[in-house]
Amino acid sequence: MESESTKEKNKRKKHRDISKDEGLMVRVVLATFRHQGRPSYRSAREVAAEMGLSVPVVSALRQKAFEKGMFSTLINLPQQFQDIVRLEGAVKDTYGLKKVLLVPGLPDVLEELDPVRRRAVHTEVIRAMAGVVADHLDDLLAAAARDAAAASGSQEGDPIVVGVAWGRTMHLIAVHLLSTSRPMRFPALEVVPIVGITAVRNTEPIEANVIAMDIARAYGGVSEQLPSSAFVQTIDYDVVMQQKPIRQMLRKLATCTVVITSMGPIPESPDGAAEITLSSDPDMNARLFQSARRDGAIAEICYWLVDRNGAEVRSDYAAIGLGFNGLRTIAADRRRQVILVTGGDRRRFEPLKAALRARLASVLVSDTVTARYLVGELALAA
């Protein structure tokens, strides 16, 4: 009697021999792409059942036929979608990111626009990106819930901690999450602000603690607060950090599974900062810009400052929260993500490069115009 090993060897040899049969290749190709005289596409399982072959044999025959040029593929997707996929891969590879998610960009961002039109264009792109962020976060939370259920038999499991920044982009993301349906509720979700309060008086719901509450409400989770002002003078930083409630909250921030943040530029000219906000307090905003500009920063995330080469910049003021190194630590962890959401504004092109060089994010949500600049396909006029 043949041994089991001999039978297996004979089976593999027969498989190799049949996959070289060009006549059979032709029949498989025709069965796949033409059915009852009409163009079609049928699965390997359907073809295998019709021809009396196994699915692995059909798959091998199709692969060999493709390699021999018996058929080719013609992609009829709109050019816009093809560009998105191509640019996502190019940006991901160039900057070593885990994932890149792009929305169609607006060519208007390359023009010299008046402030009203520039804000309108920026807002349109942010709203498109908000939908992408929502879908990605839905998927992340669903996966975390499945993992928790597998580990403990309950979807509750350990808390899923999501950290959020402040600002108009983050507010629009929260609005989208609240105004559209979520696939499921996540009672184990905890949403926390990654930075303190930028101003005591604020007419818009753009502070990180408010955004944390809104996003938690969208998913049926809970939120916590960072009981601190966002900015202190650097000389006072160590004293402020001794406060027990702040220390406790910073320990919580270090456990974030996901961080979602936007970013801003630090323009060289004071006039260029007229529409960009570092703090909701106008006087503090002016001081922060002056200090950051003087010390060579071109980009900021919650006032964690970055120079043109991607190095951290320290100024007269420090931000209380997750911090530059906290962002980098989470971004570098293969099990966690820092999602950076930015686009729709040419003033953010070069600052975004600096933030990516600094490794402050692992997932980028942006637009195709910004992506072309990041990979060198687009140059701005001087």
Secondary structure, 3 states (H helix, E strand, C coil): CCCHHHHHHHHHHHHHHHCCCHHHHHHHHHHHHEECCEECCCCHHHHHHHHCCCHHHHHHHHHHHHHCCCCCCCCCCCHHHHHHHHHHHHHHHHHCCCEEEEECCCHHHHCCCCHHHHHHHHHHHHHHHHHHHHHHHHHHHHHHHHHHHHHHCCCCCCCEEEEECCCHHHHHHHHHHHHCCCCCCCCCEEEEECECECCCCCCCCCCHHHHHHHHHHHHCCEECCCCCECEEEHHHHHHHCCCHHHHHHHHHHCCCCEEEECCEECCCCHHHHCCCCCCCCHHHHHHHHHHHHHCCEEEEECCEEEECCCCEECCCEEECECHHHHHHHHHHCCCCEEEEECCCCHHHHHHHHHHHHCCCCCEEEEEHHHHHHHCCCCCCCC
